């Protein structure tokens, strides 16, 4: 690929910490905060300059960009305080220089890795449903045991409102029974798998046992209630996280609303400019909330006019098993 730009030796020395090469048309940015990369790319779309020239002229060498203060000691270990200071400077820079463009796509030019632990499987489905711009990865029910207890209790979500109600005992009894069944079935299921699928020659004992356990967990994971607590990691761009947090803040479930606030608090430490419109006090969030409530009102009125839901008598609330797998 032909060379698109040429630089002096001094310019190359300034650029080398931030790009993977200075003499080819394809390269990657390195050692830059997410906000700086987002700002750089947003200018890139409105400039005749190449990205490296743009980085030099409008960021590295510019007295107005505060680049040196934002970047700090690039590539070196810094304290939490200096890192937070750099991010705050970057936020102010980003908001001042770029916020006027009003281009939502700018939020797609930077991202973060968010970890969410001890959340219900029900909550993970809400998180996974917001796919555009985000890549979630959930703790596997096929390869990991969910039988462990914490402080003598199985790990499932206990909604405060539910636990303060008269249904608390029924809820915990049902969940405990499901987990007890899950635990009791592990050994017999594994024995059944070993009987059906004996170890082949050339397969190590350790690899075979991992396979047996995975097949066993796969067979019994359907017993795990939706409240089962799990872990999830999500990589997403700023626009994805802003949309996700707004969605979580307005969710009817308390757990999801709490996750929305916690996610906002933590992401504000690394990509504050990209998610600031998900702040409850931001005018754009208030507009979004008003729109969502208006939309729900229209749908409720429509359904109440078109449909009526009749209550089912208790004696009719039965299920008949019509078919089952003997294997």
Secondary structure, 3 states (H helix, E strand, C coil): CCCCCCCCHHHHHHHCCCECCCCCCCCCECCCCHHHHHHHHHHHCCCCCCHHHHHHHHHHCCCCCCHHHHHCCCCCCCCHHHHHHHHHHHHHHHHHHHHHHCCHHHHHCCEEEEEEEEEEHHHHHHHHHCCCCEEEEECCCCCCCCCCEECCEECECCCHHHHCCCCHHHHHHHHHHHHHHHHHHHHHHHHHHHHHCCCCCCCCHHHHHHHHHHHHHHHHHHHCCCCEEEEEEEEEEHHHHHHHHHHHHCCCCHHHHHHHHHHHHHHCCCCHHHHHHHCCCCHHHHHHHHHHHHHHHHHHHHHHHHCCCCCCCHHHCCCCCCCCCCC
